[in-house]
Amino acid sequence: MLDFDYPPDFMPRAMRDDPSHVLALDIDVDVAVRFDSKEPLFDLGAQPGLSDFTSVAAVDNDARLVLFVRGRDGSGVPSLGTFELKNLKLEARCLAWWDIFDSTLDVAFTKEDPPHVSWDIEVALGGAGLPLPDCIEDSFLSWLTRLVMRSFNRAYPLHLDLEQEEADRCSDSVIECIGDALDDELSIVRGV
């Protein structure tokens, strides 16, 4: 994380060309998806007034979300395995800057309240389906996801170009932004 604080009216560099066209947002995100049962992942009664802004759908559905990565028979490409998502819960406070006329959006997660990701996934490697231990599947991968999400901070926000013809360029800028932010994060940890 950054070792200094930004002023409350800080705006990312990409948004500073015409700040009167930028809408600044402070957003609380709570998302939960469950495929393994109909039980809620959030306690809606714990926070007063939350029910006014909450949508809950409980559907009888025996479908599962499973991704298979298999090689072709005879091609020499091995099967990588399977990935099954049982449930996912994301709680985050983020800041967003939306340039209305340029159709761009910058999103940053706050240092004071970093994102929290928890899930129950099942990962099996190879054609034999060797399962990974829960400490790697659920804890380590969740920690790694939080680290990547925290890298999108005020200094290096996630820049999204909302116009359709710019979709290819957007994925490249996300990868560059993650790399730059992780380099800064590691240099702070190392004390450089």
FENDA-V198738 format. One line per field, one symbol per residue. ss: DSSP state (H for helix, E for strand, C for the rest). psi: psi as a letter, one per 40 degrees, with the letter a starting at -180 (. if undefined). Layout:
BEGIN
ss: ???
psi: ???
END
This chain:
BEGIN
ss: CCCCCCCCCCCCHHHHHHHHHEEEEEEEEEEEEECCCCCCCCCHHHCCCHHHHCCCCCCCCCCCEEEEECCCCCCCCCCCEEEEEEEEEEEEEEEEEEECCCCEEEEEECCCCCCEEEEEEEEEECCCCEECCHHHHHHHHHHHHHHHHHCCCCCCCEEEECCHHHHHHHHHHHHHHHHHHHHHHHHHHHCC
psi: iheiiiideihideeedgeeehhhihhhhhhhhheeieiieigdedhhedddfhhhhhhhheiihhhhgiiiheeehihdaihhhdihhhhihiiihhhddefihhhhiiddgiihhiihihhhiidefhiiidddddddddddddddddegaddgihhhhehdeedddddddddddddddddddddddef.
END
